[in-house]
């Protein structure tokens, strides 16, 4: 899978499962989480744990977006990210 396809897979998953600001149905906002995709891909390529991925997602939601974290959602998304076949 090439780099762009990997990023697209992560984008699709974030919109479907994580989506803390609720933009999955907004066609004009499908790129809302794109700035986080390279970091997530890097974490996945380094075979990081679900806990580290979940913490990253939680930090993005709370520190970057100013939202209340949802630990269960972050953990479930992290586990789904780890199941992606990105190679």
N, C-alpha and C positions, 0 to 999 in steps of 0.2 A: 504494500500500500504506500503510495507516495505521500509526501508531507502535507499537501493540500487536502488529500482525502482523509488523512489522520485528523487534521484540524476540523474538517467538516463533520466527521463522526463524533468528535467531542462536542462540537456546537449543537448538533442534533440532540445528543443525550442531555446536555445542560438545559436546553429549551424544554425537552419532554419531561425531565424528572426534577430538575433543580429549580430553575426559573423563580428566584425570590421576588422579583418585581412584577411578575405576571405578564410577560410580553409574548408568550408563545403563540397567541392568536393574532398578533399585530404584525402584518407583513412588513411594514416599514422598520420594525425594530428587531428583525431576526439577527442582526449583528451586534446586539446590545452587549453580549458577553465575550465578544471576540478578543478584547484586550487581555483576557485571562487564559485564552486557549494555549498560547505558547508555554506558559508556566505549567499548566496542567499536563501538556504533552511531555515537557521535560521531566516532570515528576514521574509520569508513567514510564518513560524511557529509562529512568533510574530505578525502576521497580520499587517505588516507594510503597509504604503501607497504606491501608485504608484510613488509618487514624491520621496520618500526615495529610492525605488528600482531603479528608473531612475537615481538618483544622484549617487548611488553606481556604476551602469553600466558605467555612464559617467566618473566617477573618475578612474575606472579600465582602460578604453580606453585611457584617457589622461595621468594619472599619472603613471600607470604601463606599458602601451604599448607605450606611447609617441606619440599617435595619436591625431588628431583633433577630438573633440567630435561631435557627431551628436545627438543633443537633441531630435529630433523627433523620431529617431530610438530607442533611449534609453527609451523614454516614451512609445512607442508602445510595445516594448519588456516587459517592466515592467507591463503594463496592461495585456499582454498575460500571463505572469508569475502568476499574481493574479488570472487568470481564471483556472489555472491548478487545478485539483482535486487531492491533494496530501494526502488525509486522507483515 
